[in-house]
Amino acid sequence: EVQLVQSGAEVKKPGESLKISCKGSGYSFTTYWIGWVRLMPGKGLEWMGIIYPGDSDTRYSPSFQGQVTISADKSISTAYLQWSSLKASDTAMYYCVTYRPVSGTLWPVGNWGQGTLVTVSS
Amino acid sequence: EIVMTQSPATLSVSPGERATLSCRASQSVRSNLAWYQQKPGQSPRLLIYGASTRATGIPARFSGSGSGTEFTLTISSLQSEDFAVYYCQQYNDWPPRATFGQGTKLEIK
């Protein structure tokens, strides 16, 4: 069974750095791309970016380019989302999700992590 | 960037009735369109991909249609567990740059 297990909730202050994780199991980690999705309180889902763990090819939504860094370590089947300087507006639930390459696009596979709640408050 | 627009924002339907949700893309996404269901406190659940293919384990009362820029999710006979927020997502772009619609809240009438 494919599983994505995310790291636990975080409470941080503005200006602090943070790295959250998403560990895959039940499949070869380089089979799928891993995407990250944000859900802010009272808002809708936002696609942030995606990484292929095989070679760390990473793509970002224009809205998130330069705001976050996506990385992966295939040796431990884990993808990461990190911030160098958090803002209160980064308060949200963050999900990781799998995609597979099909005919020149990336199709959703349907595996989601349980979410990591990030709270940024002074 | 492709913009996805869902309508209506909120849909009130009685249990047992049919619900029809719409999603429009700002440019053609061919059939590279997915639908998700999200309930409070839960991760999104993939319902439909390829515009019309049900994901594993999804009941037959959920169906998707459309291609290009106009898409529809139909729930044929609403069950109590179907009241949730529904999102469409396009994944046509390469380099990958998927985008979600803003969501439709399906509520009990």
Interface residues (C-beta under 8 A of the other chain):
Chain A: W33 G35 V37 G44 L45 E46 W47 I50 R59 S61 P62 Y95 V97 Y99 G104 T105 L106 W107 P108 V109 G110 W112 G113 Q114 G115
Chain B: E1 N32 A34 Y36 Q38 S43 P44 R45 L46 Y49 G50 A55 T56 V85 Y87 Q89 Y91 N92 D93 W94 P95 P96 R97 A98 T99 F100 G101 Q102 G103
